[in-house]
Each structure stands twice: as C-alpha cells, then as structure tokens.
C-alpha cells in the first residue's frame, strides 16, 4: 500500500502561519521553522501584554489623578478615600480624563469631596 500523507492540510497549516508573520524581517517571514518560532513567541508576548496593558493604564490614570488632586492641595490617597466616603462612583479612567481634559469639572469633584 502506498504511503499517504495529507499534503493539502500540511501546506494549509504552514501557509496560515506564514501569512501571519508576513511583515517580519529577514528569514522570520519566509523560512518555515524560523517563522513558526517567531509566531509562537509573538503569540506568547501578546497574551502576556494584554494583561500588562491593563496594569500600565491603571498606573497612568493614578498618576494623572494624583497630579490633578495635588493642584487642589490634596494627595491621591486622601482624594480617593474621600470619594469613597461620599459614595461618588467614578472610575479612575474617567477621573483621569477629567483631570487632564476638563480641569474645571475635576475641580468641582474635588470641591464636592472637601
């Protein structure tokens, strides 16, 4: 009995990976083993960094809120503590946007918690 290999599926699998590494530099874009390794490593990085991005943005929002609060003579921790006491439920993302782009609205919030 002749040897049977599913070349169609094998080629499709390789083409799928090579299509995904299409913009890479050097052999990473056209040599199968190098491209496969590059793709797998990139997938690991993207999985990890989808979680890291959330941490980085939260840290950025906290810095912006802190800077805005200190302009009105209050630290970040005191400001957030007073927000929770007054049951003002605004996310850090929204507060950071207000502190940067709408300082008068942020001042109104600071005055409300003082």
Legacy VTK file of the C-alpha trace (Angstrom):
# vtk DataFile Version 3.0
C-alpha trace
ASCII
DATASET POLYDATA
POINTS 114 float
0.000 0.000 0.000
1.441 3.417 -0.923
2.315 5.937 1.749
-0.418 8.504 2.269
0.279 11.962 3.643
-2.216 14.755 3.849
-0.104 17.324 1.995
-3.058 19.648 1.489
-3.622 20.079 5.215
0.116 20.352 5.947
0.575 23.070 3.349
-2.514 24.925 4.587
-1.181 24.834 8.135
2.172 26.255 7.009
0.564 28.889 4.815
-1.585 30.047 7.726
1.488 30.680 9.900
3.482 32.268 7.053
0.569 34.602 6.338
0.538 35.743 9.972
4.271 36.588 10.020
4.111 38.414 6.712
5.561 41.744 7.869
8.557 40.335 9.727
12.239 40.970 8.888
14.641 38.514 7.291
14.072 34.767 7.490
11.258 35.205 10.002
8.876 35.868 7.114
9.681 33.023 4.701
11.551 30.147 6.385
9.049 27.777 7.957
10.873 26.813 11.172
12.034 30.366 11.909
8.599 31.784 11.088
6.862 29.212 13.300
9.115 30.092 16.253
8.620 33.821 15.650
4.851 33.384 15.507
4.682 31.322 18.690
6.911 33.754 20.600
4.838 36.686 19.359
1.656 34.970 20.496
3.166 34.477 23.973
4.115 38.148 24.158
0.703 39.333 23.001
-1.074 37.106 25.545
1.151 38.388 28.355
0.974 42.032 27.295
-2.805 42.121 27.015
-2.737 41.754 30.793
0.255 44.078 31.298
-1.515 46.817 29.330
-4.317 46.914 31.903
-1.767 47.423 34.712
0.066 50.141 32.810
-3.095 52.099 32.081
-4.277 51.906 35.682
-0.881 53.250 36.827
-1.126 56.079 34.281
-4.639 57.005 35.429
-3.485 57.071 39.061
-0.589 59.402 38.175
-2.916 61.762 36.349
-5.469 61.816 39.169
-2.674 62.425 41.676
-1.332 65.358 39.646
-4.819 66.845 39.338
-5.596 66.372 43.025
-2.298 67.930 44.130
-3.144 71.085 42.155
-6.032 71.464 44.602
-3.977 70.676 47.716
-4.883 67.021 48.169
-2.984 63.776 47.677
-4.271 60.883 45.599
-4.939 58.602 48.569
-6.828 61.268 50.517
-8.828 62.205 47.414
-9.817 58.605 46.666
-10.650 57.959 50.317
-12.992 60.944 50.411
-14.575 59.898 47.106
-15.454 56.523 48.618
-16.779 58.154 51.801
-19.122 60.350 49.767
-20.183 57.360 47.590
-19.100 59.061 44.363
-18.601 56.130 42.000
-16.363 57.336 39.187
-13.756 55.063 37.652
-10.100 56.022 37.637
-10.258 56.153 33.843
-12.988 58.809 33.935
-11.315 60.765 36.753
-8.009 60.812 34.865
-9.747 62.074 31.728
-11.459 64.825 33.703
-8.195 65.801 35.417
-6.416 66.128 32.065
-9.024 67.448 29.652
-11.668 69.108 31.856
-9.918 70.682 34.860
-12.980 72.744 35.849
-15.098 69.591 36.122
-12.349 67.878 38.129
-12.193 70.929 40.436
-15.944 70.590 41.010
-15.436 66.963 42.085
-12.579 67.949 44.406
-14.762 70.681 45.938
-17.605 68.170 46.385
-15.420 65.822 48.444
-13.675 68.502 50.556
LINES 1 115
114 0 1 2 3 4 5 6 7 8 9 10 11 12 13 14 15 16 17 18 19 20 21 22 23 24 25 26 27 28 29 30 31 32 33 34 35 36 37 38 39 40 41 42 43 44 45 46 47 48 49 50 51 52 53 54 55 56 57 58 59 60 61 62 63 64 65 66 67 68 69 70 71 72 73 74 75 76 77 78 79 80 81 82 83 84 85 86 87 88 89 90 91 92 93 94 95 96 97 98 99 100 101 102 103 104 105 106 107 108 109 110 111 112 113
